[in-house]
Amino acid sequence: MCRRALSLCTFLFTIFVIPTHATEVHISAQALERTLQTQLFNGPDGRYYLRGDAKSACYVYAEKPRITFNQDRVVVHVHTRAKLGTGVYGNCVGVSLTRDVDVSVLPDAQSETIGFRDARIDRLSNSRELNFLLEPFLEHQLPQQLKVNAATLMRQLLTKSAETTGYAITLDNLKIHSMIVQNNLLVLDVDTILSVR
């Protein structure tokens, strides 16, 4: 009898589909920082070069991304360093600048994707030439690199479920309905369908 019940339980788990609705997923600022570091600030010393590279006499780079939440916006803070001028015999003849800049974005749900829109530069440098390079980076490239496919990420996390729990759990479907900033978290309202085998 016990064996029959166990076999029936095992059979049910091999075809069991768990639909869930209105699940909340909480994402910390540190998780978004790791996304930026992985996708954009992955060059030498964690820098992203807007002009030149690590061997250039003249260069502009951004580093040390930090994310915070302010009211309904996600604020990305980066430290920039620049040597602007002309390279002469391996040296940059010009001006050196170090500035902290901030851009804020609104979270934007796009099917399975955590996205962002309405980039607004909150703090910029007082150098016109540096700003010419920073503005497209802050308004377009940085928000694009923050995007994450939440379904892909969750599927990666579940790949080892059979080893850790004894059950193979797979994500069949995920749809993000909304994303809002609440206190120190980005809160996603999602529908998911999970299968357990």
NORSULHU-V245372 format. One record per backbone hydrogen bond with DSSP energy under -0.5 kcal/mol. CO is the residue of the C=O (numbers start at 1). NH is the residue of the N-H. Records with the same first field share a line. If there is no record, write none. Layout:
CO = NH / NH
//
This chain:
1 = 5
2 = 6
3 = 7
4 = 8
5 = 9
6 = 10
7 = 11
8 = 12
9 = 13
10 = 14
11 = 15
12 = 15 / 16
16 = 196
17 = 19
18 = 194
20 = 192
23 = 190
25 = 188
27 = 186
28 = 32
29 = 33
30 = 34
31 = 35
32 = 36
33 = 37
34 = 38
35 = 39
36 = 40 / 41
40 = 42
43 = 46
44 = 47
46 = 64
47 = 43
48 = 50 / 62
51 = 60
53 = 56
59 = 83
60 = 50 / 51
61 = 81
62 = 48
63 = 79
66 = 77
68 = 75
70 = 73
72 = 107
73 = 70 / 75
74 = 76 / 105
75 = 68 / 77
76 = 103
77 = 66
78 = 101
79 = 63
80 = 99
81 = 61
82 = 97
83 = 59
84 = 95
86 = 93
88 = 91
91 = 88 / 93
92 = 94
93 = 86
95 = 84
97 = 82
99 = 80
101 = 78
102 = 122 / 123
103 = 76
104 = 120
105 = 74
106 = 117
108 = 115
110 = 112 / 113
111 = 176
112 = 150 / 151
113 = 110 / 115
114 = 148
115 = 108
117 = 106
120 = 104 / 122
123 = 102
126 = 128
127 = 131
128 = 132
129 = 133
130 = 133 / 134
131 = 135
132 = 136
133 = 137
134 = 138
135 = 139
136 = 140 / 141
137 = 142
140 = 144
141 = 145
142 = 146
143 = 147
144 = 147
148 = 114 / 150
149 = 153
150 = 154
151 = 155
152 = 156
153 = 157
154 = 158
155 = 159
156 = 159
157 = 160
158 = 161
160 = 164
161 = 165 / 166 / 167
162 = 166
167 = 169
168 = 170 / 197
170 = 172 / 195
173 = 193
175 = 177 / 191
178 = 189
180 = 182 / 187
182 = 185
184 = 29
185 = 182 / 187
186 = 27 / 188
187 = 180
188 = 25 / 190
189 = 177 / 178
190 = 23
191 = 175
192 = 20
193 = 172 / 173
194 = 18
195 = 170
196 = 16
//
